[in-house]
Amino acid sequence: MKNILIVEDELAISMVLGAYLENAGYAVSYAYNGEEAIQKLEEYIPSLILLDIMMPHIDGWGVLQHIRKKSACPVIMLTALSDTDQKLKGFGSGADDYITKPFVAEEVIARVQAVLRRSPQYQLDDEIKYYGDLKINYVSHQVFLNGIEVLITPRDLSVLLFLASNPNQTFTRDQLLDHVWGNDYDGSDRAVDLAIKRIRKLLHGWDPKDGEIKTLRGLGYQFYIQERK
């Protein structure tokens, strides 16, 4: 699921935008000023940023400059200004598109989808996934928590990747042994419990609201992600 970061100092506008995007199937994060946006961007890079121009302290131009120093993340500027010079300034500074206030839901979604389609590095839903502050790259087999790579042994990584690629599904010890250790494994099924224990320890900073590795007593383990209504 792609994560959209909304940077907007007006709470009502943020909430409306967030509702539009969540209804369209996106995960949404919020920052209410430039400083908070820059802090969040030190922790993770979202799939796309909706960035208001007129904000106190650090305005949208300042945030955009910071973004472009470290990332090619798509940025759509939010502005009450329809001045052509402002738009040219934004495109010259690295903005990907504009949405002029007031806006309608259909326009917001259409522009977000169009910008994401033009950004192939962010079309990796099956390769890179975000679960809040947890990022898993299924191609490079890397795991990041709060922007820091988690160093994990190959076997434990295989357990995590298998569970994460089958979210909200419960697997018994025997099933995990078959999928990860292989059919010819003749050791104890306690190996699964120990692997889960080590993984949980490595992911101890992962917010349970974003997900967790659950134990279903008598059934097995699952990579649990709360489904959005």
Steps between C-alpha positions, in 0.01 A plus 500: 500500500641839402542754778414864436642770727276807529685815608234761573465737796120523478358201686166500317665487159736222615210290626301544179798406285574203725142374471512525120824305482407231753174439315710449187711238676807698604664509842530857628745678732481862611735788576355836602799727437830504315709399799285195569512402133880513491517295820274232351707493182809423707321185616349367176422593140131476405373404156380855432476832685217753484675821605335829589694811399380754756615381840664685790872472585604262220272540199436248224791626292740433787361150554517427125863607494576263788319214326689545175834486678432141606218350297320483167173439685209645298367830637169668420481859622181626666433868446226759507699684233428444134779735391696353208829633639443304823439182307809552287702558816369172641579299190842659485560399862405138441123487559318236296157662487265754659158488659335838540265560793207456519517150357264206449565139595506369144771748399719416798482126438550538123809716545650271764448197279641678194814613682560153645462346154773731373731396783603139432729486804188527715303229317657224708200391703602137462866574571510768769232529764453731793331399824515830684867554586589147391622470139562166333674470164405160362753525216815599685385308811552799728297615799501856634345631820476876548736538204772278651581163347421205724782246497336162502628149432400339170277237663316751720468731201340218302245451778419872509474529121272199477265624773499858369423389146192320637357758742220406739540131421581256777770236453576209729853410602495209256391722213777749574752219526393369158506842333821633657710209628390253232339159501825326587546690826512250787559734796264623767204725420628721784721654231193691382426639847859613543503668158179689582647607835813637331299683233277663761805616690644660187169671423433617856470864383223418251175668599234230570243728335682443171532126536641217707596135492219334689491171680164325472513249780452147374500617137827665407642836396391779269626833371204708611409827328187681606269518202360843420124533495 
